[in-house]
Amino acid sequence: MPPNGNKDPVRNLTDKLRSIFGPQPPRKTQNDLPPKVHFSIWYFVVAFLLISALQQYLFSRRVETIPYSRFKQQLAVDNVDTLAIGPESITGTLKGKDKKPGQEFVTLRVEDPGLVKDLDDHKVNYSGRYDSKFLANVLSWILPIGILLLIWRFAMKKMGPGMGVMSFAKSKAKLFAESETKVTFADVAGIDEAKEELLEVVEFLSKPEKFQKLGGRIPKGVLLVGPPGTGKTLLARAVAGEAKVPFFSISGSEFVEMFVGVGAARVRDLFSQATSQAPCIIFIDELDALGKARGMNIMGGHDEQEQTLNQLLVEMDGFATNKGVIIMAATNRPEILDSALLRPGRFDRQVLVDRPDINGREAILKIHSRNVVLGTDVDLRKVAGRTAGFVGADLANLINEAALLAARKDKDSVSLADFDEAIDRVVAGLQKKNRVMNAQEKEIVAVHESGHAIVAESVDHGDPVAKISIIPRGIAALGYTQQQPTEDRYLMTRSELLDRLAVLLGGRVAEELVFGEISTGAQNDLQRATDMARSMVTEYGMSDRLGLVTYERPQQARFLPGTFPANKAYSEEKAAQIDEEISQVIEQAHQRVRGILSTRRKALEEVARLLSRKEIVQGEELREILGKMSAE
């Protein structure tokens, strides 16, 4: 226990996470593991030295090295028995007159012309010896080369199979076997239409004879198109899991390297591997990195990316569907893909994986909350209603954030309050509890946010207010008003857009009325209001003066707005009229909001005082105050 007597906070948080996410398998302790055996190269060195010493001193005969003068003395007293004369040394044995018999010796040969005559005089048995250097030369060359080869082999093994010099042309696709692809359609929710489109692919991979019998041809390539985080990769893996076939997964950027021709070689290798594993699925994620339209390279020339794309087109052209290989790809920028990729016979079927509606969001929340202990007050339908616009990845993050918040507060389950806080963190950012605002700034923010909330409750088509807060969040948000849509909307009328425009201007007008002064806090509101008014005038044809004409046709990504600037296709005179009309729309909304807040001035001040005191006001409290003020 810590000195203060409380539980360890780290262990406490771990215990709460385990209680929320469910029991985890027991972790092996140090006593449960087998004892580790440590090997060291010094063991082998010591053993080698011991063996060499034993061989030298116990098992081999000792040869004494003597000077040449002593050798001549022994020869003079007739004590040399046999002799072997080499080019650099002389070895022999002694008779043993003053030494033990048979003692071997060696001496360095010197230039002595009378040596042979002396040997003959003393009747010594001598012979010549030639020292061959072949073995020494072989060892001096072969041994270092062998050591280098062993080091090279060891390094290549450590680098892995995909890092060798000859492996550049190998595909980097990850192969998931049937048993490894454990994702099925039960793990995918919120994109029912996309799943229905892909059921045909699953049926072809599992029952190809059904289609071949009637002469039908399955689409060769399926392109999954949708915003980031909607589950395109998950859906592709679910197809492989349902069909129980191998799954090749690779990113489009992994084909292109700095070496020319490597990408094309990897494409060939990928299709070759897939054919050997048929039936299977090839999935190329982020296809736009590989399949960008040719000719878009500002440097010109036939670069590596275009060579790789050409090879992919060739491989898909010569790829027969009866081989049982389906090519799937995903992208969130279909407008920049080369048109040759999208023609029939290649990626001839495009499946939209869009943002989920409220039913889809509820189904996704149920999937991701399977292992989370939810409180009795949690209604996933209400949570789905408050998360309009969220994709699958956002909802998974929301569940995780709520669970972490509950564990941090030592709760046994995740309550609705934890989900509320998690939604605020995901949408507006982390709370900045240490940021202290002075009393004047706090009052300005309270009046500003109260103006937004009262206008939202006063207009006919405004979404109900769920919460008002003046706690700073994120990078620059000093406060926010959270509205909860009653339903998912796909079309907006002119009156609905004007109501939204009024809500955006509510904060700025509230500051004007209460303080007679304006601040910089409305900068983001004014920017959004201006963009909305410009779209009404130039894109939606909602201006009586300019008529039913679209003056701007933005060339931007389908799912990434603002990627490319809009083209100006009208005269300077018409541009002046557009500016005047935008200003008029904004001014009319300004006067309308001023009238609403002037009528409800007492309610504005009351809500602002309550917000300054509590920092967070729920939507029910706001509507209660407005009801009392209206009854007076």
C-alpha positions as CSV (number, residue, x, y, z in Angstrom):
1,M,0.0,0.0,0.0
2,P,1.2,3.6,-0.7
3,P,2.1,5.7,2.4
4,N,-1.2,7.6,2.2
5,G,-3.2,4.3,2.6
6,N,-4.9,4.4,-0.8
7,K,-4.7,1.8,-3.4
8,D,-2.1,2.1,-6.1
9,P,-3.8,4.3,-8.8
10,V,-2.2,2.4,-11.7
11,R,-3.3,-1.0,-10.4
12,N,-6.8,0.5,-9.5
13,L,-7.2,1.7,-13.1
14,T,-6.1,-1.7,-14.5
15,D,-8.6,-3.4,-12.3
16,K,-11.4,-1.2,-13.5
17,L,-10.5,-1.7,-17.1
18,R,-10.5,-5.4,-16.5
19,S,-14.0,-5.2,-14.9
20,I,-15.4,-3.2,-17.8
21,F,-13.8,-5.0,-20.7
22,G,-14.3,-8.5,-19.2
23,P,-11.9,-11.0,-17.6
24,Q,-8.6,-11.4,-19.3
25,P,-6.6,-14.7,-19.5
26,P,-4.3,-15.1,-16.5
27,R,-0.8,-13.8,-17.1
28,K,2.1,-16.2,-16.4
29,T,4.3,-15.2,-13.5
30,Q,8.0,-15.6,-13.4
31,N,7.7,-18.8,-11.4
32,D,5.4,-20.3,-14.1
33,L,7.9,-19.8,-16.9
34,P,10.6,-22.4,-17.6
35,P,14.1,-21.3,-16.5
36,K,16.0,-19.5,-19.1
37,V,19.3,-20.9,-20.2
38,H,21.9,-18.2,-21.1
39,F,24.7,-19.2,-23.6
40,S,27.8,-17.2,-23.9
41,I,30.6,-17.4,-26.5
42,W,33.2,-17.2,-23.7
43,Y,32.1,-20.8,-22.6
44,F,33.3,-22.0,-26.0
45,V,36.5,-20.0,-25.9
46,V,37.4,-21.4,-22.4
47,A,36.6,-25.0,-23.6
48,F,38.7,-24.6,-26.7
49,L,41.7,-23.4,-24.7
50,L,41.5,-26.2,-22.2
51,I,41.3,-28.8,-25.0
52,S,44.3,-27.2,-26.7
53,A,46.3,-27.2,-23.5
54,L,45.6,-30.8,-22.8
55,Q,46.5,-31.8,-26.3
56,Q,49.7,-29.8,-26.1
57,Y,51.0,-31.0,-22.7
58,L,49.6,-34.5,-22.3
59,F,49.0,-36.0,-25.7
60,S,51.7,-34.6,-27.9
61,R,55.5,-35.1,-27.7
62,R,57.5,-32.1,-26.7
63,V,59.9,-30.7,-29.3
64,E,62.8,-28.6,-27.8
65,T,63.9,-25.6,-29.7
66,I,67.7,-25.1,-29.5
67,P,70.1,-22.6,-31.1
68,Y,72.2,-23.6,-34.1
69,S,75.4,-23.4,-32.2
70,R,74.2,-26.0,-29.7
71,F,73.1,-28.2,-32.6
72,K,76.7,-28.1,-34.0
73,Q,78.0,-29.0,-30.5
74,Q,75.8,-32.0,-30.3
75,L,76.9,-33.0,-33.8
76,A,80.5,-32.7,-32.9
77,V,80.1,-35.1,-29.9
78,D,78.3,-37.6,-32.2
79,N,75.0,-37.2,-30.3
80,V,72.7,-36.6,-33.3
81,D,70.8,-39.6,-34.6
82,T,68.5,-38.5,-37.5
83,L,68.0,-35.2,-39.2
84,A,65.5,-33.6,-41.6
85,I,66.8,-30.5,-43.4
86,G,64.2,-28.0,-44.5
87,P,64.5,-24.7,-46.4
88,E,64.2,-22.7,-43.2
89,S,64.5,-25.1,-40.2
90,I,66.2,-28.3,-39.2
91,T,64.5,-31.0,-37.1
92,G,65.9,-34.2,-35.7
93,T,66.4,-36.5,-32.7
94,L,69.3,-37.0,-30.3
95,K,71.0,-40.3,-29.4
96,G,70.6,-39.5,-25.7
97,K,74.2,-39.3,-24.4
98,D,73.4,-36.3,-22.2
99,K,69.7,-36.3,-22.9
100,K,67.1,-38.9,-22.7
101,P,67.0,-41.0,-25.9
102,G,64.8,-40.0,-28.8
103,Q,64.5,-36.3,-27.7
104,E,63.3,-34.3,-30.6
105,F,64.6,-30.8,-31.4
106,V,64.3,-28.1,-33.9
107,T,66.7,-25.3,-34.8
108,L,66.7,-22.4,-37.3
109,R,68.8,-23.2,-40.4
110,V,71.7,-20.8,-41.2
111,E,74.0,-20.6,-44.2
112,D,76.6,-23.4,-43.5
113,P,78.4,-24.9,-46.6
114,G,80.2,-27.6,-44.5
115,L,77.1,-29.0,-42.9
116,V,76.7,-31.9,-45.3
117,K,80.4,-32.9,-44.9
118,D,80.1,-32.9,-41.1
119,L,77.0,-35.0,-41.3
120,D,78.7,-37.6,-43.5
121,D,81.8,-37.6,-41.2
122,H,79.6,-38.4,-38.2
123,K,77.5,-40.9,-40.2
124,V,74.2,-39.1,-39.4
125,N,71.0,-40.2,-41.2
126,Y,69.7,-37.1,-42.8
127,S,67.2,-36.2,-45.5
128,G,65.8,-33.2,-47.1
129,R,62.3,-31.8,-46.4
130,Y,60.1,-29.5,-48.5
131,D,57.6,-27.3,-46.6
132,S,54.5,-26.9,-48.8
133,K,52.7,-23.6,-48.3
134,F,49.6,-24.7,-50.2
135,L,47.6,-25.4,-47.1
136,A,48.6,-22.1,-45.5
137,N,47.7,-20.2,-48.7
138,V,44.3,-21.9,-48.9
139,L,43.5,-21.1,-45.3
140,S,44.6,-17.5,-45.6
141,W,42.1,-17.0,-48.5
142,I,39.3,-19.5,-47.9
143,L,38.9,-19.0,-44.2
144,P,38.2,-15.2,-44.3
145,I,35.9,-15.6,-47.3
146,G,34.0,-18.3,-45.5
147,I,33.7,-16.1,-42.4
148,L,32.4,-13.2,-44.5
149,L,29.8,-15.5,-46.2
150,L,28.6,-16.7,-42.8
151,I,28.2,-13.1,-41.6
152,W,26.3,-12.2,-44.8
153,R,24.0,-15.2,-44.3
154,F,23.4,-14.3,-40.7
155,A,22.6,-10.6,-41.6
156,M,20.2,-11.6,-44.4
157,K,18.4,-13.9,-42.1
158,K,18.0,-11.2,-39.5
159,M,16.8,-8.7,-42.1
160,G,14.0,-11.0,-43.1
161,P,12.8,-12.5,-46.4
162,G,11.7,-9.2,-47.8
163,M,14.9,-7.2,-47.3
164,G,17.4,-8.9,-49.5
165,V,19.0,-7.4,-52.6
166,M,17.1,-9.7,-54.9
167,S,13.8,-9.2,-53.1
168,F,12.9,-5.8,-54.5
169,A,10.8,-7.3,-57.2
170,K,8.9,-9.5,-54.7
171,S,5.4,-8.4,-53.8
172,K,5.0,-7.0,-50.2
173,A,1.4,-8.2,-50.0
174,K,0.4,-9.8,-46.6
175,L,-1.3,-13.2,-47.1
176,F,-4.0,-14.1,-44.6
177,A,-4.9,-17.8,-44.7
178,E,-8.5,-19.0,-44.3
179,S,-8.1,-19.6,-40.6
180,E,-6.5,-16.2,-40.1
181,T,-9.3,-14.1,-41.7
182,K,-11.7,-14.3,-38.8
183,V,-13.9,-11.3,-39.9
184,T,-17.3,-12.1,-41.2
185,F,-20.4,-10.0,-42.2
186,A,-21.6,-10.3,-38.5
187,D,-18.7,-8.0,-37.6
188,V,-19.8,-5.3,-40.1
189,A,-22.8,-3.1,-39.5
190,G,-24.2,0.2,-40.9
191,I,-23.5,-0.6,-44.5
192,D,-26.2,-3.1,-45.4
193,E,-26.5,-2.0,-49.1
194,A,-22.7,-2.6,-49.6
195,K,-22.9,-6.0,-47.9
196,E,-25.7,-7.0,-50.2
197,E,-23.6,-6.0,-53.3
198,L,-20.7,-8.1,-52.1
199,L,-22.8,-11.2,-51.3
200,E,-22.6,-12.0,-55.0
201,V,-18.8,-12.1,-54.8
202,V,-18.9,-14.4,-51.8
203,E,-21.3,-16.7,-53.6
204,F,-19.1,-16.9,-56.6
205,L,-16.0,-17.7,-54.6
206,S,-17.8,-20.4,-52.7
207,K,-20.1,-21.8,-55.5
208,P,-18.5,-20.8,-58.8
209,E,-20.4,-23.6,-60.7
210,K,-23.7,-21.8,-60.1
211,F,-22.7,-18.9,-62.3
212,Q,-20.6,-20.8,-64.8
213,K,-23.5,-23.1,-65.5
214,L,-25.6,-20.2,-66.9
215,G,-22.7,-18.6,-68.6
216,G,-22.7,-15.6,-66.3
217,R,-19.5,-13.6,-65.7
218,I,-18.7,-12.3,-62.3
219,P,-17.2,-8.7,-62.1
220,K,-13.5,-8.9,-62.4
221,G,-12.8,-6.0,-60.0
222,V,-14.8,-4.4,-57.2
223,L,-13.9,-0.9,-56.1
224,L,-15.1,0.2,-52.6
225,V,-15.6,4.0,-52.5
226,G,-16.3,6.0,-49.4
227,P,-15.1,8.5,-46.8
228,P,-12.2,7.5,-44.5
229,G,-13.2,5.3,-41.5
230,T,-16.4,3.8,-43.0
231,G,-15.1,0.2,-43.0
232,K,-13.9,-0.4,-46.6
233,T,-11.0,-2.6,-45.5
234,L,-13.1,-4.4,-42.9
235,L,-15.7,-5.1,-45.5
236,A,-13.1,-6.6,-47.9
237,R,-11.8,-8.9,-45.1
238,A,-15.3,-9.9,-44.3
239,V,-15.8,-11.0,-47.9
240,A,-12.7,-13.2,-47.6
241,G,-13.9,-14.5,-44.2
242,E,-17.4,-15.4,-45.5
243,A,-16.0,-17.1,-48.6
244,K,-13.3,-18.9,-46.5
245,V,-10.5,-18.1,-49.0
246,P,-7.0,-16.6,-48.7
247,F,-6.8,-12.8,-48.6
248,F,-3.9,-10.8,-50.1
249,S,-3.7,-7.3,-48.6
250,I,-1.4,-4.6,-49.9
251,S,-1.4,-0.8,-50.0
252,G,-1.1,1.1,-53.3
253,S,2.0,3.0,-52.1
254,E,3.9,-0.3,-51.5
255,F,4.2,-0.9,-55.3
256,V,6.2,2.2,-56.1
257,E,9.9,2.4,-55.2
258,M,12.8,4.6,-56.2
259,F,14.1,1.9,-58.6
260,V,12.5,2.0,-62.0
261,G,10.6,-1.2,-62.9
262,V,10.3,-2.5,-59.3
263,G,6.6,-1.6,-59.1
264,A,5.7,-3.4,-62.3
265,A,7.7,-6.5,-61.2
266,R,5.8,-6.5,-57.9
267,V,2.5,-6.3,-59.7
268,R,3.4,-9.4,-61.8
269,D,4.6,-11.2,-58.7
270,L,1.4,-10.4,-56.8
271,F,-0.8,-11.8,-59.5
272,S,1.4,-14.8,-59.9
273,Q,1.1,-15.6,-56.2
274,A,-2.7,-15.1,-56.3
275,T,-3.1,-17.5,-59.2
276,S,-1.3,-20.2,-57.2
277,Q,-3.5,-19.6,-54.2
278,A,-6.8,-19.5,-56.1
279,P,-9.6,-19.1,-55.2
280,C,-8.6,-16.0,-53.3
281,I,-9.0,-12.2,-53.0
282,I,-6.5,-9.5,-53.8
283,F,-7.2,-6.3,-51.9
284,I,-5.4,-3.1,-52.8
285,D,-5.9,-0.4,-50.2
286,E,-5.5,3.3,-51.1
287,L,-5.7,2.6,-54.8
288,D,-5.4,6.3,-55.6
289,A,-1.7,6.1,-54.6
290,L,-1.2,3.7,-57.5
291,G,-4.0,4.4,-60.0
292,K,-3.8,8.2,-60.3
293,A,-4.7,9.4,-63.7
294,R,-1.8,9.4,-66.1
295,G,-0.6,12.7,-67.3
296,M,-1.1,14.4,-63.9
297,N,2.6,14.3,-63.1
298,I,3.8,18.0,-63.3
299,M,7.4,16.9,-64.0
300,G,6.2,15.1,-67.2
301,G,7.8,12.0,-68.5
302,H,7.0,8.3,-68.1
303,D,7.6,7.9,-64.4
304,E,7.7,4.8,-62.2
305,Q,4.1,5.3,-61.0
306,E,2.8,5.2,-64.6
307,Q,4.8,2.1,-65.4
308,T,3.3,0.4,-62.4
309,L,-0.2,1.4,-63.4
310,N,0.3,0.2,-66.9
311,Q,1.4,-3.2,-65.6
312,L,-1.7,-3.4,-63.4
313,L,-3.9,-2.6,-66.3
314,V,-2.2,-5.3,-68.4
315,E,-2.5,-7.9,-65.6
316,M,-6.2,-7.2,-65.1
317,D,-6.8,-7.4,-68.8
318,G,-5.2,-10.8,-69.1
319,F,-6.8,-12.1,-65.9
320,A,-9.6,-14.6,-66.4
321,T,-12.4,-14.6,-63.8
322,N,-12.7,-18.4,-64.1
323,K,-9.4,-18.6,-62.1
324,G,-11.3,-17.8,-59.0
325,V,-9.4,-14.6,-58.1
326,I,-11.3,-11.5,-57.2
327,I,-9.6,-8.1,-57.2
328,M,-10.9,-5.6,-54.7
329,A,-9.7,-2.1,-54.0
330,A,-10.6,0.8,-51.8
331,T,-10.2,4.6,-52.2
332,N,-11.8,7.8,-50.9
333,R,-10.7,9.8,-54.0
334,P,-12.3,8.1,-57.0
335,E,-12.3,11.3,-59.1
336,I,-8.5,11.2,-59.6
337,L,-8.4,7.5,-60.7
338,D,-7.4,6.8,-64.2
339,S,-10.4,6.2,-66.4
340,A,-8.9,3.0,-67.8
341,L,-9.1,1.4,-64.3
342,L,-12.9,2.1,-64.1
343,R,-14.0,0.7,-67.5
344,P,-15.9,-2.6,-67.8
345,G,-13.5,-5.6,-67.6
346,R,-11.4,-4.0,-64.9
347,F,-12.9,-2.3,-61.8
348,D,-16.3,-2.6,-63.4
349,R,-18.4,-2.5,-60.2
350,Q,-18.2,0.4,-57.7
351,V,-19.7,-0.1,-54.3
352,L,-20.4,3.0,-52.2
353,V,-19.6,2.6,-48.5
354,D,-21.2,5.7,-47.1
355,R,-21.6,7.2,-43.7
356,P,-24.1,5.2,-41.6
357,D,-27.6,6.5,-40.7
358,I,-29.0,6.4,-37.2
359,N,-29.9,2.7,-37.5
360,G,-26.5,1.9,-38.8
361,R,-24.8,3.8,-36.0
362,E,-26.8,2.0,-33.4
363,A,-25.8,-1.4,-35.0
364,I,-22.2,-0.3,-35.0
365,L,-22.3,0.7,-31.4
366,K,-23.8,-2.7,-30.4
367,I,-20.9,-4.5,-32.2
368,H,-18.2,-2.4,-30.5
369,S,-19.8,-2.6,-27.1
370,R,-20.0,-6.4,-27.0
371,N,-17.1,-6.6,-24.4
372,V,-18.0,-3.4,-22.6
373,V,-20.0,-3.4,-19.3
374,L,-22.8,-0.9,-20.0
375,G,-24.8,0.8,-17.3
376,T,-28.6,0.4,-17.1
377,D,-29.1,4.0,-18.1
378,V,-27.3,3.7,-21.4
379,D,-29.6,3.8,-24.5
380,L,-27.5,3.2,-27.6
381,R,-30.3,4.6,-29.7
382,K,-29.9,8.0,-28.0
383,V,-26.2,7.8,-28.4
384,A,-26.6,7.1,-32.1
385,G,-28.9,10.1,-32.4
386,R,-26.3,12.4,-30.9
387,T,-23.5,11.2,-33.2
388,A,-24.8,12.3,-36.6
389,G,-22.1,12.2,-39.2
390,F,-19.9,9.7,-37.3
391,V,-18.4,6.8,-39.2
392,G,-17.5,3.4,-37.9
393,A,-14.0,4.4,-36.7
394,D,-15.4,7.4,-34.8
395,L,-18.0,5.2,-33.1
396,A,-15.4,2.6,-32.1
397,N,-13.2,5.4,-30.6
398,L,-16.3,6.8,-28.8
399,I,-16.9,3.4,-27.1
400,N,-13.3,3.2,-26.1
401,E,-13.1,6.7,-24.7
402,A,-16.3,6.2,-22.7
403,A,-14.9,3.0,-21.2
404,L,-11.6,4.7,-20.3
405,L,-13.4,7.6,-18.6
406,A,-15.5,5.1,-16.5
407,A,-12.4,3.2,-15.5
408,R,-10.6,6.5,-14.5
409,K,-13.5,7.3,-12.2
410,D,-13.5,3.8,-10.5
411,K,-16.9,2.8,-11.9
412,D,-18.0,-0.7,-12.4
413,S,-19.9,0.0,-15.6
414,V,-20.0,2.7,-18.4
415,S,-22.9,5.1,-17.8
416,L,-24.7,7.6,-20.0
417,A,-22.7,10.4,-18.5
418,D,-19.5,8.8,-19.7
419,F,-20.8,8.6,-23.2
420,D,-21.8,12.3,-23.0
421,E,-18.3,13.3,-21.9
422,A,-16.8,11.0,-24.6
423,I,-18.9,12.7,-27.3
424,D,-17.7,16.1,-26.1
425,R,-14.1,14.9,-26.2
426,V,-14.4,13.5,-29.7
427,V,-16.3,16.5,-31.1
428,A,-14.8,19.5,-29.3
429,G,-11.6,18.2,-27.9
430,L,-10.2,17.7,-24.4
431,Q,-11.2,19.9,-21.5
432,K,-8.7,22.6,-20.5
433,K,-9.4,22.7,-16.8
434,N,-6.2,24.6,-16.1
435,R,-7.1,27.5,-18.4
436,V,-8.4,30.3,-16.2
437,M,-10.5,33.0,-17.9
438,N,-11.0,36.4,-16.2
439,A,-14.5,37.4,-15.2
440,Q,-15.1,39.7,-18.2
441,E,-14.1,37.0,-20.8
442,K,-16.2,34.4,-19.0
443,E,-19.2,36.7,-19.1
444,I,-18.7,37.4,-22.8
445,V,-18.5,33.7,-23.6
446,A,-21.6,33.0,-21.5
447,V,-23.6,35.6,-23.3
448,H,-22.3,34.5,-26.7
449,E,-23.3,30.8,-26.2
450,S,-26.6,31.8,-24.7
451,G,-27.4,33.7,-27.8
452,H,-26.7,30.7,-30.0
453,A,-28.9,28.5,-27.8
454,I,-31.9,30.9,-27.5
455,V,-32.0,31.5,-31.3
456,A,-31.8,27.7,-31.9
457,E,-34.8,27.2,-29.7
458,S,-36.7,30.1,-31.2
459,V,-36.5,29.3,-35.0
460,D,-38.9,26.8,-36.6
461,H,-36.3,24.5,-38.1
462,G,-33.6,24.6,-35.5
463,D,-32.3,21.4,-33.9
464,P,-33.0,21.1,-30.2
465,V,-30.2,22.2,-27.9
466,A,-28.7,19.3,-25.9
467,K,-26.0,21.2,-23.9
468,I,-24.4,24.6,-23.4
469,S,-20.9,24.8,-22.0
470,I,-18.3,27.6,-21.4
471,I,-15.5,25.1,-20.5
472,P,-12.6,25.7,-23.0
473,R,-12.0,22.7,-25.2
474,G,-9.7,21.8,-28.1
475,I,-7.4,24.4,-29.6
476,A,-9.4,27.6,-29.7
477,A,-13.0,26.7,-28.5
478,L,-13.8,28.8,-25.4
479,G,-17.3,27.4,-25.3
480,Y,-19.9,25.6,-27.5
481,T,-23.6,24.9,-27.9
482,Q,-24.4,21.4,-28.7
483,Q,-27.5,20.6,-30.8
484,Q,-29.0,17.2,-31.2
485,P,-30.6,16.5,-34.6
486,T,-34.0,14.8,-34.4
487,E,-33.3,12.8,-37.6
488,D,-30.8,12.3,-40.3
489,R,-31.2,14.9,-43.1
490,Y,-30.1,14.6,-46.7
491,L,-31.8,17.7,-48.2
492,M,-32.1,21.2,-46.9
493,T,-34.8,23.8,-47.8
494,R,-34.2,27.5,-48.1
495,S,-36.1,28.2,-44.8
496,E,-34.0,25.6,-43.0
497,L,-30.7,27.1,-44.3
498,L,-31.9,30.6,-43.2
499,D,-32.7,29.2,-39.7
500,R,-29.2,27.7,-39.5
501,L,-27.8,31.0,-40.6
502,A,-29.7,32.7,-37.8
503,V,-28.3,30.3,-35.2
504,L,-24.7,31.0,-36.4
505,L,-25.2,34.8,-36.0
506,G,-26.9,34.4,-32.5
507,G,-23.7,34.7,-30.5
508,R,-22.4,37.8,-32.3
509,V,-25.8,39.6,-32.0
510,A,-26.1,38.7,-28.3
511,E,-22.8,40.4,-27.6
512,E,-24.0,43.5,-29.5
513,L,-27.2,43.7,-27.4
514,V,-25.7,43.1,-24.0
515,F,-22.4,44.8,-24.1
516,G,-22.8,47.2,-27.0
517,E,-19.4,45.8,-28.1
518,I,-18.2,42.9,-30.2
519,S,-15.3,40.5,-29.7
520,T,-13.2,38.2,-31.9
521,G,-15.0,35.1,-30.6
522,A,-17.5,35.1,-33.5
523,Q,-14.8,34.6,-36.2
524,N,-15.6,31.0,-36.9
525,D,-19.3,31.7,-36.8
526,L,-19.0,34.5,-39.4
527,Q,-16.9,32.3,-41.6
528,R,-19.4,29.5,-41.6
529,A,-22.3,31.9,-42.1
530,T,-20.5,33.5,-45.1
531,D,-19.8,30.1,-46.7
532,M,-23.4,29.1,-46.2
533,A,-24.8,32.3,-47.8
534,R,-22.4,32.1,-50.7
535,S,-23.5,28.5,-51.4
536,M,-27.1,29.6,-51.3
537,V,-26.5,32.3,-53.8
538,T,-24.0,30.7,-56.2
539,E,-24.7,27.0,-56.0
540,Y,-28.3,26.3,-54.8
541,G,-30.0,29.0,-56.9
542,M,-31.8,30.5,-53.9
543,S,-31.4,34.1,-54.9
544,D,-34.4,35.8,-56.5
545,R,-32.2,38.5,-58.1
546,L,-29.6,36.1,-59.7
547,G,-32.1,33.5,-60.8
548,L,-31.8,29.7,-61.3
549,V,-28.1,29.8,-62.3
550,T,-25.1,28.1,-60.7
551,Y,-22.2,30.4,-60.8
552,E,-19.6,28.2,-59.2
553,R,-18.8,24.6,-59.9
554,P,-16.1,23.5,-57.5
555,Q,-13.7,20.9,-58.7
556,Q,-13.0,19.1,-55.5
557,A,-12.7,15.6,-54.1
558,R,-16.0,13.8,-53.6
559,F,-15.2,13.0,-50.0
560,L,-12.5,15.5,-49.2
561,P,-14.0,19.0,-49.7
562,G,-11.7,21.9,-50.4
563,T,-9.0,19.9,-52.2
564,F,-9.1,22.0,-55.4
565,P,-10.0,25.7,-55.7
566,A,-13.2,26.6,-57.5
567,N,-13.2,27.8,-61.1
568,K,-14.5,31.3,-61.7
569,A,-16.9,31.2,-64.7
570,Y,-18.6,34.6,-64.6
571,S,-17.9,38.2,-65.3
572,E,-16.7,40.9,-62.9
573,E,-20.1,42.6,-63.0
574,K,-21.8,39.3,-62.0
575,A,-19.2,38.9,-59.2
576,A,-20.2,42.3,-57.8
577,Q,-23.9,41.3,-57.9
578,I,-23.0,38.0,-56.1
579,D,-21.2,39.9,-53.4
580,E,-24.1,42.3,-53.0
581,E,-26.6,39.4,-52.7
582,I,-24.5,37.5,-50.1
583,S,-24.2,40.7,-48.0
584,Q,-28.0,41.1,-48.3
585,V,-28.7,37.5,-47.1
586,I,-26.3,38.0,-44.1
587,E,-27.9,41.4,-43.2
588,Q,-31.4,40.1,-43.4
589,A,-30.4,37.2,-41.1
590,H,-28.7,39.7,-38.8
591,Q,-31.8,41.9,-38.4
592,R,-34.0,38.8,-37.8
593,V,-31.7,37.5,-35.0
594,R,-31.6,41.0,-33.5
595,G,-35.4,41.0,-33.3
596,I,-35.5,37.5,-31.7
597,L,-33.0,38.3,-29.0
598,S,-34.4,41.8,-28.3
599,T,-37.8,40.1,-27.6
600,R,-36.1,37.6,-25.3
601,R,-33.6,39.9,-23.6
602,K,-34.5,38.8,-20.1
603,A,-34.2,35.1,-21.0
604,L,-30.8,35.8,-22.6
605,E,-29.5,37.5,-19.4
606,E,-30.9,34.8,-17.1
607,V,-29.4,31.9,-19.1
608,A,-26.1,33.8,-19.3
609,R,-26.0,34.2,-15.5
610,L,-26.9,30.6,-14.9
611,L,-24.2,29.5,-17.4
612,S,-21.5,31.7,-15.7
613,R,-22.3,30.1,-12.4
614,K,-22.6,26.4,-13.5
615,E,-20.4,26.4,-16.6
616,I,-22.7,23.7,-18.2
617,V,-26.4,24.1,-18.8
618,Q,-28.5,21.2,-20.1
619,G,-31.1,21.6,-22.8
620,E,-34.0,20.8,-20.4
621,E,-32.9,23.7,-18.1
622,L,-32.8,26.1,-21.0
623,R,-36.2,25.2,-22.2
624,E,-37.6,25.5,-18.7
625,I,-36.2,29.1,-18.4
626,L,-37.6,30.0,-21.8
627,G,-41.0,28.5,-20.9
628,K,-41.2,30.6,-17.6
629,M,-40.2,33.8,-19.4
630,S,-42.8,33.3,-22.1
631,A,-45.5,32.7,-19.5
632,E,-44.8,36.0,-17.8
